[in-house]
């Protein structure tokens, strides 16, 4: 039986900035239009966090039963380490998806946007089929595409919409940095696991691109959000506040460009999350003011 600390570790808290940042950015856009509704923002945050933890548990379950995590380099997995049974981890994943669905339905009733459940269902399906099902798309180099769409465009635009009940174009533009930074978390994770994912038959984008090009992709995922933040001054001068987070990108970029591998990249994942959170906070404040 897994301990509470093992369940927390299995939820992979270092990945949670990918859920927090897009909601903050969407709320920043709404606040910039004097339309922020904080309790709706909190509901949106709950949905995003429940989906993030749910997909982490779902990946733990699916990879564990396939044996992909038997020789894992990174943080522990509940099924792969035998700390919890596959059935327990599956139940945890489904419970998170159910919680996200209930909160999403509440936002649907509040906004009367009856198409929102379709978006939520697509998000849950994307979370499950990333590594679940007979043909998981995460094993076919499509993980980053899904992350960009759902933890970038959908999360930012959705958060803005449920508060303003309309979708201004800056919400779409602001979703690009959020999506790229969420992708950076996945890219660095998959870069670390290249040596085990390839032999296990898990063809992530990192496996397909190879080591050198994956490192270039990671750097782009950190640099491009800074450029978009700077470019948005054409709409709102303070949107460039996100650029102030640039120094926090230096350490992980240097580590990745220096060729670090395996366990040495675990700290880089944490540094990436820190940069993501600080950039997200500054960018959101800039959009809101």
ChimeraX commands (.cxc) that place a marker at each C-alpha (Angstrom):
marker #1 position 0.00,0.00,0.00 radius 0.5
marker #1 position 1.47,3.33,-1.06 radius 0.5
marker #1 position 2.04,5.95,1.63 radius 0.5
marker #1 position 0.57,9.49,1.36 radius 0.5
marker #1 position 4.02,10.84,0.46 radius 0.5
marker #1 position 4.31,8.29,-2.34 radius 0.5
marker #1 position 0.90,9.28,-3.70 radius 0.5
marker #1 position 2.01,12.92,-3.65 radius 0.5
marker #1 position 5.24,11.99,-5.45 radius 0.5
marker #1 position 3.20,9.98,-7.96 radius 0.5
marker #1 position 1.10,13.07,-8.68 radius 0.5
marker #1 position 4.38,14.65,-9.85 radius 0.5
marker #1 position 4.01,18.07,-8.20 radius 0.5
marker #1 position 6.89,19.53,-10.21 radius 0.5
marker #1 position 4.67,19.36,-13.31 radius 0.5
marker #1 position 1.83,21.34,-11.73 radius 0.5
marker #1 position 3.06,24.74,-12.99 radius 0.5
marker #1 position 1.83,23.54,-16.38 radius 0.5
marker #1 position -1.70,23.73,-14.94 radius 0.5
marker #1 position -1.30,26.86,-12.83 radius 0.5
marker #1 position 0.38,29.17,-15.36 radius 0.5
marker #1 position -2.21,29.08,-18.17 radius 0.5
marker #1 position -5.03,29.78,-15.70 radius 0.5
marker #1 position -3.05,32.72,-14.30 radius 0.5
marker #1 position -2.39,34.04,-17.80 radius 0.5
marker #1 position -6.06,33.69,-18.82 radius 0.5
marker #1 position -7.08,35.51,-15.65 radius 0.5
marker #1 position -4.54,38.22,-16.40 radius 0.5
marker #1 position -6.14,38.78,-19.79 radius 0.5
marker #1 position -9.60,38.92,-18.21 radius 0.5
marker #1 position -8.36,41.39,-15.59 radius 0.5
marker #1 position -6.89,43.53,-18.35 radius 0.5
marker #1 position -10.44,43.90,-19.68 radius 0.5
marker #1 position -11.73,44.61,-16.14 radius 0.5
marker #1 position -13.61,41.33,-16.24 radius 0.5
marker #1 position -11.78,39.04,-13.82 radius 0.5
marker #1 position -14.12,36.91,-11.69 radius 0.5
marker #1 position -11.91,35.32,-9.08 radius 0.5
marker #1 position -14.16,32.46,-7.98 radius 0.5
marker #1 position -14.58,31.43,-11.62 radius 0.5
marker #1 position -10.81,31.59,-12.01 radius 0.5
marker #1 position -10.45,29.30,-8.98 radius 0.5
marker #1 position -12.90,26.84,-10.50 radius 0.5
marker #1 position -10.89,26.88,-13.73 radius 0.5
marker #1 position -7.72,26.31,-11.71 radius 0.5
marker #1 position -9.30,23.32,-9.99 radius 0.5
marker #1 position -10.21,21.86,-13.39 radius 0.5
marker #1 position -6.66,22.35,-14.70 radius 0.5
marker #1 position -5.01,20.87,-11.60 radius 0.5
marker #1 position -7.38,17.88,-11.52 radius 0.5
marker #1 position -6.63,17.18,-15.18 radius 0.5
marker #1 position -2.87,17.53,-14.64 radius 0.5
marker #1 position -2.81,15.16,-11.67 radius 0.5
marker #1 position -5.20,12.83,-13.48 radius 0.5
marker #1 position -3.00,12.59,-16.56 radius 0.5
marker #1 position 0.04,11.95,-14.34 radius 0.5
marker #1 position -1.71,9.06,-12.61 radius 0.5
marker #1 position -3.08,7.79,-15.94 radius 0.5
marker #1 position 0.43,7.81,-17.42 radius 0.5
marker #1 position 1.73,6.04,-14.32 radius 0.5
marker #1 position -0.91,3.35,-14.78 radius 0.5
marker #1 position -0.55,2.89,-18.55 radius 0.5
marker #1 position 3.24,2.96,-18.62 radius 0.5
marker #1 position 3.38,0.73,-15.56 radius 0.5
marker #1 position 1.22,-2.04,-16.97 radius 0.5
marker #1 position 3.20,-1.92,-20.23 radius 0.5
marker #1 position 6.49,-2.22,-18.37 radius 0.5
marker #1 position 7.82,1.08,-19.77 radius 0.5
marker #1 position 8.73,2.29,-16.26 radius 0.5
marker #1 position 10.57,-0.87,-15.14 radius 0.5
marker #1 position 13.96,0.83,-15.67 radius 0.5
marker #1 position 12.95,4.40,-14.92 radius 0.5
marker #1 position 15.58,7.14,-14.45 radius 0.5
marker #1 position 13.37,9.93,-13.13 radius 0.5
marker #1 position 11.08,10.31,-10.11 radius 0.5
marker #1 position 9.27,7.24,-8.81 radius 0.5
marker #1 position 6.17,5.83,-10.45 radius 0.5
marker #1 position 3.60,4.10,-8.30 radius 0.5
marker #1 position 2.92,1.10,-10.54 radius 0.5
marker #1 position 6.46,0.71,-11.85 radius 0.5
marker #1 position 7.90,0.72,-8.31 radius 0.5
marker #1 position 5.14,-1.65,-7.07 radius 0.5
marker #1 position 4.21,0.91,-4.40 radius 0.5
marker #1 position 0.57,0.75,-5.53 radius 0.5
marker #1 position -1.44,-1.66,-7.61 radius 0.5
marker #1 position -2.48,-0.74,-11.16 radius 0.5
marker #1 position -6.13,-0.79,-10.06 radius 0.5
marker #1 position -5.48,1.75,-7.29 radius 0.5
marker #1 position -3.63,4.13,-9.61 radius 0.5
marker #1 position -6.30,3.78,-12.29 radius 0.5
marker #1 position -8.97,4.62,-9.71 radius 0.5
marker #1 position -6.99,7.72,-8.66 radius 0.5
marker #1 position -6.74,8.87,-12.30 radius 0.5
marker #1 position -10.45,8.35,-12.94 radius 0.5
marker #1 position -11.31,10.14,-9.69 radius 0.5
marker #1 position -9.31,13.18,-10.82 radius 0.5
marker #1 position -11.00,13.19,-14.22 radius 0.5
marker #1 position -14.41,12.96,-12.56 radius 0.5
marker #1 position -13.59,15.89,-10.26 radius 0.5
marker #1 position -12.47,17.96,-13.26 radius 0.5
marker #1 position -15.68,17.07,-15.12 radius 0.5
marker #1 position -17.91,18.13,-12.20 radius 0.5
marker #1 position -16.16,21.49,-11.84 radius 0.5
marker #1 position -16.28,21.95,-15.61 radius 0.5
marker #1 position -20.02,21.29,-15.64 radius 0.5
marker #1 position -20.45,23.93,-12.94 radius 0.5
marker #1 position -18.70,26.46,-15.19 radius 0.5
marker #1 position -20.94,25.35,-18.06 radius 0.5
marker #1 position -24.08,26.07,-16.06 radius 0.5
marker #1 position -22.73,29.42,-14.88 radius 0.5
marker #1 position -21.71,30.63,-18.36 radius 0.5
marker #1 position -24.48,28.82,-20.27 radius 0.5
marker #1 position -21.83,27.89,-22.83 radius 0.5
marker #1 position -23.20,24.44,-23.57 radius 0.5
marker #1 position -20.29,23.57,-25.85 radius 0.5
marker #1 position -17.84,23.59,-22.91 radius 0.5
marker #1 position -18.48,19.91,-21.98 radius 0.5
marker #1 position -17.28,18.91,-25.46 radius 0.5
marker #1 position -13.99,20.74,-24.82 radius 0.5
marker #1 position -13.73,19.09,-21.41 radius 0.5
marker #1 position -14.41,15.65,-22.87 radius 0.5
marker #1 position -11.70,16.23,-25.48 radius 0.5
marker #1 position -9.26,17.23,-22.72 radius 0.5
marker #1 position -10.02,14.11,-20.68 radius 0.5
marker #1 position -9.73,11.92,-23.79 radius 0.5
marker #1 position -6.38,13.53,-24.62 radius 0.5
marker #1 position -5.19,12.92,-21.05 radius 0.5
marker #1 position -6.14,9.24,-21.17 radius 0.5
marker #1 position -4.96,8.36,-24.68 radius 0.5
marker #1 position -1.57,10.04,-24.20 radius 0.5
marker #1 position -0.28,6.71,-22.94 radius 0.5
marker #1 position -3.55,4.75,-22.61 radius 0.5
marker #1 position -5.42,2.62,-25.10 radius 0.5
marker #1 position -4.04,0.34,-27.81 radius 0.5
marker #1 position -2.45,3.17,-29.85 radius 0.5
marker #1 position -1.30,5.89,-27.42 radius 0.5
marker #1 position -0.35,9.06,-29.26 radius 0.5
marker #1 position 2.37,9.82,-26.70 radius 0.5
marker #1 position 4.22,6.83,-28.13 radius 0.5
marker #1 position 3.97,8.42,-31.59 radius 0.5
marker #1 position 5.72,11.76,-30.99 radius 0.5
marker #1 position 2.48,13.75,-30.59 radius 0.5
marker #1 position 2.66,14.51,-26.87 radius 0.5
marker #1 position 4.01,18.03,-27.29 radius 0.5
marker #1 position 1.25,18.91,-29.77 radius 0.5
marker #1 position -1.42,17.86,-27.28 radius 0.5
marker #1 position 0.26,19.69,-24.40 radius 0.5
marker #1 position 0.52,22.90,-26.44 radius 0.5
marker #1 position -3.15,22.72,-27.40 radius 0.5
marker #1 position -4.66,21.79,-24.03 radius 0.5
marker #1 position -2.24,23.44,-21.57 radius 0.5
marker #1 position -1.78,26.44,-23.83 radius 0.5
marker #1 position -4.59,27.45,-26.15 radius 0.5
marker #1 position -7.50,25.64,-24.45 radius 0.5
marker #1 position -6.49,26.45,-20.86 radius 0.5
marker #1 position -5.71,30.14,-21.42 radius 0.5
marker #1 position -8.61,30.81,-23.78 radius 0.5
marker #1 position -11.00,28.77,-21.65 radius 0.5
marker #1 position -10.02,30.59,-18.45 radius 0.5
marker #1 position -10.49,33.94,-20.14 radius 0.5
marker #1 position -13.84,32.93,-21.62 radius 0.5
marker #1 position -15.45,31.66,-18.42 radius 0.5
marker #1 position -14.73,35.05,-16.83 radius 0.5
marker #1 position -15.44,37.46,-19.70 radius 0.5
marker #1 position -17.94,35.19,-21.50 radius 0.5
marker #1 position -16.23,36.21,-24.73 radius 0.5
marker #1 position -12.81,35.57,-26.24 radius 0.5
marker #1 position -10.63,38.57,-27.16 radius 0.5
marker #1 position -7.66,37.93,-29.44 radius 0.5
marker #1 position -4.99,38.65,-26.75 radius 0.5
marker #1 position -6.12,35.49,-24.96 radius 0.5
marker #1 position -5.09,33.46,-28.01 radius 0.5
marker #1 position -1.77,35.28,-28.35 radius 0.5
marker #1 position -1.03,34.91,-24.64 radius 0.5
marker #1 position -1.69,31.18,-24.85 radius 0.5
marker #1 position 1.43,30.68,-26.97 radius 0.5
marker #1 position 3.99,31.29,-24.16 radius 0.5
marker #1 position 1.93,29.18,-21.73 radius 0.5
marker #1 position 1.76,26.30,-24.20 radius 0.5
marker #1 position 5.46,26.47,-25.05 radius 0.5
marker #1 position 6.49,26.43,-21.39 radius 0.5
marker #1 position 4.24,23.44,-20.73 radius 0.5
marker #1 position 5.94,21.75,-23.69 radius 0.5
marker #1 position 9.33,22.56,-22.18 radius 0.5
marker #1 position 8.43,20.49,-19.12 radius 0.5
marker #1 position 7.55,17.51,-21.32 radius 0.5
marker #1 position 10.59,17.95,-23.57 radius 0.5
marker #1 position 13.06,17.93,-20.66 radius 0.5
marker #1 position 11.29,14.94,-19.13 radius 0.5
marker #1 position 11.48,13.01,-22.41 radius 0.5
marker #1 position 15.08,14.09,-23.02 radius 0.5
marker #1 position 15.99,12.52,-19.68 radius 0.5
marker #1 position 14.18,9.31,-20.60 radius 0.5
marker #1 position 15.49,8.85,-24.17 radius 0.5
marker #1 position 17.74,5.98,-23.15 radius 0.5
marker #1 position 14.87,3.99,-21.65 radius 0.5
marker #1 position 11.92,5.09,-23.81 radius 0.5
marker #1 position 13.49,4.02,-27.12 radius 0.5
marker #1 position 14.21,0.40,-26.13 radius 0.5
marker #1 position 10.76,0.17,-24.49 radius 0.5
marker #1 position 9.08,1.11,-27.77 radius 0.5
marker #1 position 7.95,4.54,-26.57 radius 0.5
marker #1 position 8.67,6.81,-29.55 radius 0.5
marker #1 position 8.39,10.22,-27.95 radius 0.5
marker #1 position 9.29,13.31,-29.94 radius 0.5
marker #1 position 12.67,13.26,-28.16 radius 0.5
marker #1 position 13.31,9.71,-29.38 radius 0.5
marker #1 position 12.32,10.68,-32.94 radius 0.5
marker #1 position 14.37,13.90,-33.02 radius 0.5
marker #1 position 17.39,12.49,-31.25 radius 0.5
marker #1 position 19.43,13.97,-28.43 radius 0.5
marker #1 position 20.92,17.06,-30.13 radius 0.5
marker #1 position 17.74,18.34,-31.78 radius 0.5
marker #1 position 15.70,17.70,-28.63 radius 0.5
marker #1 position 18.09,19.98,-26.73 radius 0.5
marker #1 position 17.56,22.69,-29.36 radius 0.5
marker #1 position 13.79,22.25,-29.09 radius 0.5
marker #1 position 13.98,22.67,-25.31 radius 0.5
marker #1 position 15.92,25.93,-25.63 radius 0.5
marker #1 position 13.36,27.25,-28.13 radius 0.5
marker #1 position 10.52,26.40,-25.74 radius 0.5
marker #1 position 12.14,28.66,-23.15 radius 0.5
marker #1 position 13.28,31.49,-25.43 radius 0.5
marker #1 position 10.18,31.93,-27.62 radius 0.5
marker #1 position 7.86,32.79,-24.68 radius 0.5
marker #1 position 10.19,35.66,-23.81 radius 0.5
marker #1 position 10.02,36.93,-27.41 radius 0.5
marker #1 position 6.21,36.70,-27.49 radius 0.5
marker #1 position 6.02,38.57,-24.19 radius 0.5
marker #1 position 8.21,41.30,-25.66 radius 0.5
marker #1 position 6.17,41.42,-28.89 radius 0.5
marker #1 position 2.89,41.89,-27.00 radius 0.5
marker #1 position 4.02,45.39,-25.98 radius 0.5
marker #1 position 2.40,46.41,-29.26 radius 0.5
marker #1 position -0.93,45.66,-27.55 radius 0.5
marker #1 position -0.12,46.32,-23.90 radius 0.5
marker #1 position 3.22,47.85,-22.76 radius 0.5
marker #1 position 3.35,45.93,-19.47 radius 0.5
marker #1 position 2.98,42.52,-21.16 radius 0.5
marker #1 position 6.77,42.59,-21.50 radius 0.5
marker #1 position 7.11,42.09,-17.73 radius 0.5
marker #1 position 7.52,38.41,-18.50 radius 0.5
marker #1 position 10.96,39.15,-19.94 radius 0.5
marker #1 position 12.19,39.87,-16.39 radius 0.5
marker #1 position 12.12,36.11,-15.76 radius 0.5
marker #1 position 14.86,35.55,-18.37 radius 0.5
marker #1 position 17.72,35.10,-15.85 radius 0.5
marker #1 position 15.95,32.02,-14.45 radius 0.5
marker #1 position 16.19,30.37,-17.87 radius 0.5
marker #1 position 19.98,30.61,-17.97 radius 0.5
marker #1 position 20.80,27.71,-15.62 radius 0.5
marker #1 position 18.57,25.07,-17.25 radius 0.5
marker #1 position 19.61,26.18,-20.75 radius 0.5
marker #1 position 23.30,25.90,-19.82 radius 0.5
marker #1 position 22.78,22.45,-18.30 radius 0.5
marker #1 position 20.93,21.16,-21.35 radius 0.5
marker #1 position 23.39,22.68,-23.83 radius 0.5
marker #1 position 26.29,21.21,-21.83 radius 0.5
marker #1 position 24.94,17.73,-22.58 radius 0.5
marker #1 position 23.65,16.66,-19.16 radius 0.5
marker #1 position 21.84,13.31,-19.19 radius 0.5
marker #1 position 19.83,11.02,-16.93 radius 0.5
marker #1 position 19.55,11.98,-13.25 radius 0.5
marker #1 position 21.44,15.22,-13.91 radius 0.5
marker #1 position 18.35,16.50,-15.71 radius 0.5
marker #1 position 16.03,16.00,-12.73 radius 0.5
marker #1 position 17.19,19.31,-11.23 radius 0.5
marker #1 position 16.69,20.92,-14.64 radius 0.5
marker #1 position 13.03,19.89,-14.54 radius 0.5
marker #1 position 12.67,21.74,-11.24 radius 0.5
marker #1 position 14.46,24.81,-12.66 radius 0.5
marker #1 position 12.17,24.75,-15.68 radius 0.5
marker #1 position 9.13,24.71,-13.41 radius 0.5
marker #1 position 10.51,27.64,-11.42 radius 0.5
marker #1 position 11.09,29.66,-14.60 radius 0.5
marker #1 position 7.61,28.75,-15.81 radius 0.5
marker #1 position 5.99,29.95,-12.57 radius 0.5
marker #1 position 7.92,33.22,-12.35 radius 0.5
marker #1 position 7.41,34.01,-16.02 radius 0.5
marker #1 position 3.72,33.16,-15.70 radius 0.5
marker #1 position 3.32,35.40,-12.65 radius 0.5
marker #1 position 5.09,38.38,-14.24 radius 0.5
marker #1 position 3.37,37.92,-17.60 radius 0.5
marker #1 position -0.04,37.63,-15.93 radius 0.5
marker #1 position 0.48,40.74,-13.82 radius 0.5
marker #1 position 1.64,42.63,-16.88 radius 0.5
marker #1 position -1.48,41.62,-18.80 radius 0.5
marker #1 position -3.73,42.54,-15.87 radius 0.5
marker #1 position -2.37,45.99,-15.03 radius 0.5
marker link #1:1,2 radius 0.2
marker link #1:2,3 radius 0.2
marker link #1:3,4 radius 0.2
marker link #1:4,5 radius 0.2
marker link #1:5,6 radius 0.2
marker link #1:6,7 radius 0.2
marker link #1:7,8 radius 0.2
marker link #1:8,9 radius 0.2
marker link #1:9,10 radius 0.2
marker link #1:10,11 radius 0.2
marker link #1:11,12 radius 0.2
marker link #1:12,13 radius 0.2
marker link #1:13,14 radius 0.2
marker link #1:14,15 radius 0.2
marker link #1:15,16 radius 0.2
marker link #1:16,17 radius 0.2
marker link #1:17,18 radius 0.2
marker link #1:18,19 radius 0.2
marker link #1:19,20 radius 0.2
marker link #1:20,21 radius 0.2
marker link #1:21,22 radius 0.2
marker link #1:22,23 radius 0.2
marker link #1:23,24 radius 0.2
marker link #1:24,25 radius 0.2
marker link #1:25,26 radius 0.2
marker link #1:26,27 radius 0.2
marker link #1:27,28 radius 0.2
marker link #1:28,29 radius 0.2
marker link #1:29,30 radius 0.2
marker link #1:30,31 radius 0.2
marker link #1:31,32 radius 0.2
marker link #1:32,33 radius 0.2
marker link #1:33,34 radius 0.2
marker link #1:34,35 radius 0.2
marker link #1:35,36 radius 0.2
marker link #1:36,37 radius 0.2
marker link #1:37,38 radius 0.2
marker link #1:38,39 radius 0.2
marker link #1:39,40 radius 0.2
marker link #1:40,41 radius 0.2
marker link #1:41,42 radius 0.2
marker link #1:42,43 radius 0.2
marker link #1:43,44 radius 0.2
marker link #1:44,45 radius 0.2
marker link #1:45,46 radius 0.2
marker link #1:46,47 radius 0.2
marker link #1:47,48 radius 0.2
marker link #1:48,49 radius 0.2
marker link #1:49,50 radius 0.2
marker link #1:50,51 radius 0.2
marker link #1:51,52 radius 0.2
marker link #1:52,53 radius 0.2
marker link #1:53,54 radius 0.2
marker link #1:54,55 radius 0.2
marker link #1:55,56 radius 0.2
marker link #1:56,57 radius 0.2
marker link #1:57,58 radius 0.2
marker link #1:58,59 radius 0.2
marker link #1:59,60 radius 0.2
marker link #1:60,61 radius 0.2
marker link #1:61,62 radius 0.2
marker link #1:62,63 radius 0.2
marker link #1:63,64 radius 0.2
marker link #1:64,65 radius 0.2
marker link #1:65,66 radius 0.2
marker link #1:66,67 radius 0.2
marker link #1:67,68 radius 0.2
marker link #1:68,69 radius 0.2
marker link #1:69,70 radius 0.2
marker link #1:70,71 radius 0.2
marker link #1:71,72 radius 0.2
marker link #1:72,73 radius 0.2
marker link #1:73,74 radius 0.2
marker link #1:74,75 radius 0.2
marker link #1:75,76 radius 0.2
marker link #1:76,77 radius 0.2
marker link #1:77,78 radius 0.2
marker link #1:78,79 radius 0.2
marker link #1:79,80 radius 0.2
marker link #1:80,81 radius 0.2
marker link #1:81,82 radius 0.2
marker link #1:82,83 radius 0.2
marker link #1:83,84 radius 0.2
marker link #1:84,85 radius 0.2
marker link #1:85,86 radius 0.2
marker link #1:86,87 radius 0.2
marker link #1:87,88 radius 0.2
marker link #1:88,89 radius 0.2
marker link #1:89,90 radius 0.2
marker link #1:90,91 radius 0.2
marker link #1:91,92 radius 0.2
marker link #1:92,93 radius 0.2
marker link #1:93,94 radius 0.2
marker link #1:94,95 radius 0.2
marker link #1:95,96 radius 0.2
marker link #1:96,97 radius 0.2
marker link #1:97,98 radius 0.2
marker link #1:98,99 radius 0.2
marker link #1:99,100 radius 0.2
marker link #1:100,101 radius 0.2
marker link #1:101,102 radius 0.2
marker link #1:102,103 radius 0.2
marker link #1:103,104 radius 0.2
marker link #1:104,105 radius 0.2
marker link #1:105,106 radius 0.2
marker link #1:106,107 radius 0.2
marker link #1:107,108 radius 0.2
marker link #1:108,109 radius 0.2
marker link #1:109,110 radius 0.2
marker link #1:110,111 radius 0.2
marker link #1:111,112 radius 0.2
marker link #1:112,113 radius 0.2
marker link #1:113,114 radius 0.2
marker link #1:114,115 radius 0.2
marker link #1:115,116 radius 0.2
marker link #1:116,117 radius 0.2
marker link #1:117,118 radius 0.2
marker link #1:118,119 radius 0.2
marker link #1:119,120 radius 0.2
marker link #1:120,121 radius 0.2
marker link #1:121,122 radius 0.2
marker link #1:122,123 radius 0.2
marker link #1:123,124 radius 0.2
marker link #1:124,125 radius 0.2
marker link #1:125,126 radius 0.2
marker link #1:126,127 radius 0.2
marker link #1:127,128 radius 0.2
marker link #1:128,129 radius 0.2
marker link #1:129,130 radius 0.2
marker link #1:130,131 radius 0.2
marker link #1:131,132 radius 0.2
marker link #1:132,133 radius 0.2
marker link #1:133,134 radius 0.2
marker link #1:134,135 radius 0.2
marker link #1:135,136 radius 0.2
marker link #1:136,137 radius 0.2
marker link #1:137,138 radius 0.2
marker link #1:138,139 radius 0.2
marker link #1:139,140 radius 0.2
marker link #1:140,141 radius 0.2
marker link #1:141,142 radius 0.2
marker link #1:142,143 radius 0.2
marker link #1:143,144 radius 0.2
marker link #1:144,145 radius 0.2
marker link #1:145,146 radius 0.2
marker link #1:146,147 radius 0.2
marker link #1:147,148 radius 0.2
marker link #1:148,149 radius 0.2
marker link #1:149,150 radius 0.2
marker link #1:150,151 radius 0.2
marker link #1:151,152 radius 0.2
marker link #1:152,153 radius 0.2
marker link #1:153,154 radius 0.2
marker link #1:154,155 radius 0.2
marker link #1:155,156 radius 0.2
marker link #1:156,157 radius 0.2
marker link #1:157,158 radius 0.2
marker link #1:158,159 radius 0.2
marker link #1:159,160 radius 0.2
marker link #1:160,161 radius 0.2
marker link #1:161,162 radius 0.2
marker link #1:162,163 radius 0.2
marker link #1:163,164 radius 0.2
marker link #1:164,165 radius 0.2
marker link #1:165,166 radius 0.2
marker link #1:166,167 radius 0.2
marker link #1:167,168 radius 0.2
marker link #1:168,169 radius 0.2
marker link #1:169,170 radius 0.2
marker link #1:170,171 radius 0.2
marker link #1:171,172 radius 0.2
marker link #1:172,173 radius 0.2
marker link #1:173,174 radius 0.2
marker link #1:174,175 radius 0.2
marker link #1:175,176 radius 0.2
marker link #1:176,177 radius 0.2
marker link #1:177,178 radius 0.2
marker link #1:178,179 radius 0.2
marker link #1:179,180 radius 0.2
marker link #1:180,181 radius 0.2
marker link #1:181,182 radius 0.2
marker link #1:182,183 radius 0.2
marker link #1:183,184 radius 0.2
marker link #1:184,185 radius 0.2
marker link #1:185,186 radius 0.2
marker link #1:186,187 radius 0.2
marker link #1:187,188 radius 0.2
marker link #1:188,189 radius 0.2
marker link #1:189,190 radius 0.2
marker link #1:190,191 radius 0.2
marker link #1:191,192 radius 0.2
marker link #1:192,193 radius 0.2
marker link #1:193,194 radius 0.2
marker link #1:194,195 radius 0.2
marker link #1:195,196 radius 0.2
marker link #1:196,197 radius 0.2
marker link #1:197,198 radius 0.2
marker link #1:198,199 radius 0.2
marker link #1:199,200 radius 0.2
marker link #1:200,201 radius 0.2
marker link #1:201,202 radius 0.2
marker link #1:202,203 radius 0.2
marker link #1:203,204 radius 0.2
marker link #1:204,205 radius 0.2
marker link #1:205,206 radius 0.2
marker link #1:206,207 radius 0.2
marker link #1:207,208 radius 0.2
marker link #1:208,209 radius 0.2
marker link #1:209,210 radius 0.2
marker link #1:210,211 radius 0.2
marker link #1:211,212 radius 0.2
marker link #1:212,213 radius 0.2
marker link #1:213,214 radius 0.2
marker link #1:214,215 radius 0.2
marker link #1:215,216 radius 0.2
marker link #1:216,217 radius 0.2
marker link #1:217,218 radius 0.2
marker link #1:218,219 radius 0.2
marker link #1:219,220 radius 0.2
marker link #1:220,221 radius 0.2
marker link #1:221,222 radius 0.2
marker link #1:222,223 radius 0.2
marker link #1:223,224 radius 0.2
marker link #1:224,225 radius 0.2
marker link #1:225,226 radius 0.2
marker link #1:226,227 radius 0.2
marker link #1:227,228 radius 0.2
marker link #1:228,229 radius 0.2
marker link #1:229,230 radius 0.2
marker link #1:230,231 radius 0.2
marker link #1:231,232 radius 0.2
marker link #1:232,233 radius 0.2
marker link #1:233,234 radius 0.2
marker link #1:234,235 radius 0.2
marker link #1:235,236 radius 0.2
marker link #1:236,237 radius 0.2
marker link #1:237,238 radius 0.2
marker link #1:238,239 radius 0.2
marker link #1:239,240 radius 0.2
marker link #1:240,241 radius 0.2
marker link #1:241,242 radius 0.2
marker link #1:242,243 radius 0.2
marker link #1:243,244 radius 0.2
marker link #1:244,245 radius 0.2
marker link #1:245,246 radius 0.2
marker link #1:246,247 radius 0.2
marker link #1:247,248 radius 0.2
marker link #1:248,249 radius 0.2
marker link #1:249,250 radius 0.2
marker link #1:250,251 radius 0.2
marker link #1:251,252 radius 0.2
marker link #1:252,253 radius 0.2
marker link #1:253,254 radius 0.2
marker link #1:254,255 radius 0.2
marker link #1:255,256 radius 0.2
marker link #1:256,257 radius 0.2
marker link #1:257,258 radius 0.2
marker link #1:258,259 radius 0.2
marker link #1:259,260 radius 0.2
marker link #1:260,261 radius 0.2
marker link #1:261,262 radius 0.2
marker link #1:262,263 radius 0.2
marker link #1:263,264 radius 0.2
marker link #1:264,265 radius 0.2
marker link #1:265,266 radius 0.2
marker link #1:266,267 radius 0.2
marker link #1:267,268 radius 0.2
marker link #1:268,269 radius 0.2
marker link #1:269,270 radius 0.2
marker link #1:270,271 radius 0.2
marker link #1:271,272 radius 0.2
marker link #1:272,273 radius 0.2
marker link #1:273,274 radius 0.2
marker link #1:274,275 radius 0.2
marker link #1:275,276 radius 0.2
marker link #1:276,277 radius 0.2
marker link #1:277,278 radius 0.2
marker link #1:278,279 radius 0.2
marker link #1:279,280 radius 0.2
marker link #1:280,281 radius 0.2
marker link #1:281,282 radius 0.2
marker link #1:282,283 radius 0.2
marker link #1:283,284 radius 0.2
marker link #1:284,285 radius 0.2
marker link #1:285,286 radius 0.2
marker link #1:286,287 radius 0.2
marker link #1:287,288 radius 0.2
marker link #1:288,289 radius 0.2
view
